[in-house]
Amino acid sequence: MESHTELLVFANWSTLLVCMVLKFPQILSVMVAKSAEGLSLGSMLLELTGFLVFLRYQMYYDYPMETYLEYPILIAQDAVLLLFILYYSGSIRNALSYCGMFFGLWNVLVLQKWIIDIALNLCTLISASSKFLQLQHLWRTQDSGQASALTWGMAIYTCATRIFTTLMTTGDIAVLVRFIVMLILNCWVVFVILKYRKKPDDKKKED
């Protein structure tokens, strides 16, 4: 029993530490290249929506803070990455509209209990859709561009640890299903990014 407790503490804190830098490789890649090529705006918006819904759900039901503490950090990093994508795609003027949309979503979710419950069930679909949009973008361009395999690889780890912590704490089936689906899709995205990663020789030929 004591070993399980130690594993739970390790899983919670290691997940938090990984999430503190999870998006950094992706953000730095975009900044250095001054391009958001390989990244899907639609995928980014859906991922951010999924994070907001999941965080609101955990807070609404007063789940242990250590099981979702990384989400405010992920949301902040996603917001920064979204701004870079909008800037390099020439759509920065839409940033204020997206802020208003997310602010409205945050408040609407807790108007009624049934809204937040339905939202979490949809959250898995929303988050899965964000992964499929990114996969579709990669398949269409056949170029992973600035998409960071390291960022997606770290996401695989956080999903795996959250499956364990959910089983050990709340046992919430909806939350568990979400993390299992995300784990599978994150693995798929990493595979496709590596598949379409252009070698230095290929880039020189294009230049």
C-alpha positions as a Markdown table, in Angstrom:
| # | Residue | x | y | z |
|---|---|---|---|---|
| 1 | Met | 0.0 | 0.0 | 0.0 |
| 2 | Glu | 2.9 | 2.4 | 0.9 |
| 3 | Ser | 4.5 | 1.7 | -2.5 |
| 4 | His | 1.3 | 2.6 | -4.3 |
| 5 | Thr | 1.2 | 5.9 | -2.4 |
| 6 | Glu | 4.8 | 6.7 | -3.3 |
| 7 | Leu | 4.0 | 5.8 | -7.0 |
| 8 | Leu | 1.0 | 8.1 | -6.9 |
| 9 | Val | 3.0 | 11.0 | -5.5 |
| 10 | Phe | 5.7 | 10.4 | -8.1 |
| 11 | Ala | 3.2 | 10.2 | -10.9 |
| 12 | Asn | 1.4 | 13.4 | -9.8 |
| 13 | Trp | 4.6 | 15.5 | -9.4 |
| 14 | Ser | 6.4 | 14.1 | -12.4 |
| 15 | Thr | 3.3 | 14.9 | -14.6 |
| 16 | Leu | 3.3 | 18.4 | -13.2 |
| 17 | Leu | 7.0 | 18.9 | -13.9 |
| 18 | Val | 6.7 | 17.6 | -17.5 |
| 19 | Cys | 3.7 | 19.7 | -18.2 |
| 20 | Met | 5.6 | 22.8 | -17.0 |
| 21 | Val | 7.8 | 22.5 | -20.1 |
| 22 | Leu | 5.6 | 20.4 | -22.3 |
| 23 | Lys | 4.9 | 23.0 | -24.9 |
| 24 | Phe | 8.3 | 24.7 | -24.7 |
| 25 | Pro | 10.0 | 22.6 | -27.5 |
| 26 | Gln | 7.0 | 23.4 | -29.8 |
| 27 | Ile | 7.0 | 27.1 | -28.9 |
| 28 | Leu | 10.8 | 27.4 | -29.4 |
| 29 | Ser | 10.6 | 25.5 | -32.7 |
| 30 | Val | 8.0 | 28.0 | -34.0 |
| 31 | Met | 10.0 | 31.0 | -32.7 |
| 32 | Val | 13.3 | 29.9 | -34.2 |
| 33 | Ala | 11.8 | 29.1 | -37.6 |
| 34 | Lys | 9.5 | 32.2 | -37.5 |
| 35 | Ser | 6.9 | 29.9 | -39.0 |
| 36 | Ala | 3.9 | 27.8 | -37.8 |
| 37 | Glu | 4.2 | 25.4 | -40.7 |
| 38 | Gly | 3.1 | 21.9 | -39.8 |
| 39 | Leu | 0.8 | 23.1 | -37.1 |
| 40 | Ser | -3.0 | 23.1 | -37.4 |
| 41 | Leu | -4.9 | 26.1 | -36.1 |
| 42 | Gly | -8.1 | 24.1 | -35.8 |
| 43 | Ser | -6.3 | 21.4 | -33.8 |
| 44 | Met | -4.9 | 24.0 | -31.4 |
| 45 | Leu | -8.3 | 25.6 | -30.8 |
| 46 | Leu | -9.9 | 22.3 | -30.1 |
| 47 | Glu | -7.1 | 21.2 | -27.8 |
| 48 | Leu | -7.4 | 24.4 | -25.8 |
| 49 | Thr | -11.2 | 23.9 | -25.6 |
| 50 | Gly | -10.7 | 20.4 | -24.3 |
| 51 | Phe | -8.3 | 21.6 | -21.7 |
| 52 | Leu | -10.7 | 24.3 | -20.4 |
| 53 | Val | -13.6 | 21.9 | -20.2 |
| 54 | Phe | -11.6 | 19.3 | -18.4 |
| 55 | Leu | -10.2 | 21.8 | -15.9 |
| 56 | Arg | -13.6 | 23.2 | -15.2 |
| 57 | Tyr | -15.0 | 19.7 | -14.6 |
| 58 | Gln | -12.3 | 18.8 | -12.1 |
| 59 | Met | -12.8 | 22.0 | -10.2 |
| 60 | Tyr | -16.6 | 21.7 | -10.3 |
| 61 | Tyr | -16.5 | 18.3 | -8.6 |
| 62 | Asp | -13.7 | 19.4 | -6.2 |
| 63 | Tyr | -11.3 | 16.6 | -7.2 |
| 64 | Pro | -7.9 | 16.6 | -5.6 |
| 65 | Met | -5.9 | 19.5 | -7.0 |
| 66 | Glu | -2.8 | 17.4 | -7.6 |
| 67 | Thr | -4.7 | 15.4 | -10.2 |
| 68 | Tyr | -5.3 | 18.4 | -12.4 |
| 69 | Leu | -2.8 | 21.1 | -11.4 |
| 70 | Glu | -1.0 | 20.9 | -14.7 |
| 71 | Tyr | -4.0 | 22.1 | -16.7 |
| 72 | Pro | -3.7 | 25.8 | -15.9 |
| 73 | Ile | 0.0 | 25.5 | -17.0 |
| 74 | Leu | -1.0 | 23.7 | -20.2 |
| 75 | Ile | -3.7 | 26.3 | -21.0 |
| 76 | Ala | -1.2 | 29.1 | -20.5 |
| 77 | Gln | 1.3 | 27.5 | -22.8 |
| 78 | Asp | -1.3 | 26.7 | -25.4 |
| 79 | Ala | -2.5 | 30.3 | -25.3 |
| 80 | Val | 1.1 | 31.5 | -26.1 |
| 81 | Leu | 1.5 | 28.9 | -28.9 |
| 82 | Leu | -1.9 | 29.9 | -30.3 |
| 83 | Leu | -0.8 | 33.6 | -30.4 |
| 84 | Phe | 2.3 | 32.6 | -32.3 |
| 85 | Ile | 0.3 | 30.5 | -34.8 |
| 86 | Leu | -2.1 | 33.4 | -35.3 |
| 87 | Tyr | 0.8 | 35.9 | -35.7 |
| 88 | Tyr | 2.7 | 33.8 | -38.3 |
| 89 | Ser | -0.5 | 32.9 | -40.2 |
| 90 | Gly | -1.5 | 36.6 | -40.4 |
| 91 | Ser | -4.6 | 36.1 | -38.3 |
| 92 | Ile | -3.5 | 37.8 | -35.1 |
| 93 | Arg | -6.6 | 40.1 | -35.3 |
| 94 | Asn | -8.7 | 37.1 | -34.4 |
| 95 | Ala | -7.0 | 36.7 | -31.0 |
| 96 | Leu | -9.5 | 38.9 | -29.1 |
| 97 | Ser | -12.5 | 37.0 | -30.6 |
| 98 | Tyr | -11.0 | 33.7 | -29.4 |
| 99 | Cys | -10.4 | 35.1 | -25.9 |
| 100 | Gly | -14.1 | 36.1 | -25.7 |
| 101 | Met | -15.2 | 32.7 | -26.9 |
| 102 | Phe | -13.1 | 30.9 | -24.3 |
| 103 | Phe | -14.2 | 33.2 | -21.5 |
| 104 | Gly | -17.8 | 32.6 | -22.4 |
| 105 | Leu | -17.3 | 28.9 | -22.5 |
| 106 | Trp | -15.7 | 28.9 | -19.0 |
| 107 | Asn | -18.7 | 30.6 | -17.5 |
| 108 | Val | -21.4 | 28.7 | -19.3 |
| 109 | Leu | -20.1 | 25.3 | -18.3 |
| 110 | Val | -21.1 | 25.7 | -14.7 |
| 111 | Leu | -24.6 | 27.2 | -15.1 |
| 112 | Gln | -26.1 | 23.7 | -14.7 |
| 113 | Lys | -24.7 | 20.4 | -13.5 |
| 114 | Trp | -26.0 | 18.6 | -16.7 |
| 115 | Ile | -24.0 | 21.1 | -18.8 |
| 116 | Ile | -20.7 | 20.3 | -17.3 |
| 117 | Asp | -21.4 | 16.5 | -17.3 |
| 118 | Ile | -22.3 | 16.5 | -21.0 |
| 119 | Ala | -19.3 | 18.8 | -21.7 |
| 120 | Leu | -16.9 | 16.3 | -20.2 |
| 121 | Asn | -18.3 | 13.5 | -22.4 |
| 122 | Leu | -17.9 | 15.8 | -25.4 |
| 123 | Cys | -14.5 | 16.8 | -24.2 |
| 124 | Thr | -13.1 | 13.4 | -25.2 |
| 125 | Leu | -14.5 | 13.8 | -28.7 |
| 126 | Ile | -13.3 | 17.4 | -28.9 |
| 127 | Ser | -9.7 | 16.5 | -27.8 |
| 128 | Ala | -9.7 | 13.5 | -30.1 |
| 129 | Ser | -10.9 | 15.7 | -33.0 |
| 130 | Ser | -7.9 | 18.1 | -32.3 |
| 131 | Lys | -5.5 | 15.2 | -32.7 |
| 132 | Phe | -7.3 | 14.1 | -35.9 |
| 133 | Leu | -7.1 | 17.6 | -37.3 |
| 134 | Gln | -3.3 | 17.6 | -36.7 |
| 135 | Leu | -3.0 | 14.2 | -38.3 |
| 136 | Gln | -5.0 | 15.3 | -41.3 |
| 137 | His | -2.8 | 18.4 | -41.6 |
| 138 | Leu | 0.3 | 16.2 | -41.6 |
| 139 | Trp | -1.1 | 13.7 | -44.0 |
| 140 | Arg | -2.1 | 16.5 | -46.4 |
| 141 | Thr | 1.2 | 18.3 | -46.4 |
| 142 | Gln | 3.4 | 15.2 | -45.9 |
| 143 | Asp | 5.7 | 17.5 | -44.0 |
| 144 | Ser | 5.8 | 17.8 | -40.2 |
| 145 | Gly | 7.3 | 21.3 | -40.5 |
| 146 | Gln | 7.7 | 22.8 | -37.0 |
| 147 | Ala | 5.6 | 20.1 | -35.3 |
| 148 | Ser | 7.6 | 18.9 | -32.2 |
| 149 | Ala | 7.9 | 15.2 | -31.7 |
| 150 | Leu | 9.3 | 15.9 | -28.2 |
| 151 | Thr | 6.2 | 17.9 | -27.2 |
| 152 | Trp | 3.9 | 15.1 | -28.3 |
| 153 | Gly | 6.2 | 12.5 | -26.7 |
| 154 | Met | 5.9 | 14.2 | -23.4 |
| 155 | Ala | 2.1 | 14.3 | -23.8 |
| 156 | Ile | 2.2 | 10.5 | -24.1 |
| 157 | Tyr | 3.9 | 10.3 | -20.7 |
| 158 | Thr | 1.4 | 12.6 | -19.0 |
| 159 | Cys | -1.5 | 10.6 | -20.4 |
| 160 | Ala | 0.0 | 7.4 | -19.1 |
| 161 | Thr | 0.6 | 8.8 | -15.6 |
| 162 | Arg | -2.9 | 10.3 | -15.5 |
| 163 | Ile | -4.4 | 6.9 | -16.3 |
| 164 | Phe | -2.6 | 5.6 | -13.2 |
| 165 | Thr | -3.5 | 8.5 | -10.9 |
| 166 | Thr | -7.2 | 8.3 | -12.0 |
| 167 | Leu | -7.4 | 4.6 | -11.2 |
| 168 | Met | -5.7 | 5.3 | -7.8 |
| 169 | Thr | -7.9 | 8.3 | -6.8 |
| 170 | Thr | -11.3 | 9.2 | -8.3 |
| 171 | Gly | -11.8 | 6.1 | -10.6 |
| 172 | Asp | -13.9 | 8.4 | -12.8 |
| 173 | Ile | -14.7 | 6.3 | -16.0 |
| 174 | Ala | -15.2 | 9.3 | -18.2 |
| 175 | Val | -11.9 | 10.8 | -17.2 |
| 176 | Leu | -10.2 | 7.4 | -17.6 |
| 177 | Val | -11.6 | 6.9 | -21.1 |
| 178 | Arg | -10.4 | 10.4 | -22.1 |
| 179 | Phe | -6.8 | 9.7 | -21.1 |
| 180 | Ile | -6.7 | 6.3 | -22.8 |
| 181 | Val | -8.0 | 7.7 | -26.1 |
| 182 | Met | -5.5 | 10.6 | -25.8 |
| 183 | Leu | -2.6 | 8.2 | -25.2 |
| 184 | Ile | -3.4 | 6.3 | -28.3 |
| 185 | Leu | -3.8 | 9.4 | -30.5 |
| 186 | Asn | -0.7 | 11.1 | -29.1 |
| 187 | Cys | 1.3 | 8.0 | -30.0 |
| 188 | Trp | -0.1 | 8.1 | -33.5 |
| 189 | Val | 0.8 | 11.8 | -34.0 |
| 190 | Val | 4.4 | 11.2 | -32.9 |
| 191 | Phe | 4.7 | 8.3 | -35.4 |
| 192 | Val | 3.3 | 10.6 | -38.2 |
| 193 | Ile | 5.6 | 13.5 | -37.3 |
| 194 | Leu | 8.6 | 11.2 | -37.4 |
| 195 | Lys | 7.4 | 9.7 | -40.6 |
| 196 | Tyr | 7.2 | 13.1 | -42.4 |
| 197 | Arg | 10.2 | 14.7 | -40.7 |
| 198 | Lys | 12.4 | 16.0 | -43.5 |
| 199 | Lys | 16.1 | 15.2 | -43.3 |
| 200 | Pro | 18.7 | 18.0 | -43.7 |
| 201 | Asp | 19.5 | 16.7 | -47.2 |
| 202 | Asp | 15.9 | 17.0 | -48.3 |
| 203 | Lys | 15.7 | 20.6 | -47.0 |
| 204 | Lys | 18.9 | 21.5 | -49.0 |
| 205 | Lys | 17.4 | 20.1 | -52.2 |
| 206 | Glu | 14.3 | 22.3 | -51.7 |
| 207 | Asp | 16.6 | 25.3 | -51.1 |
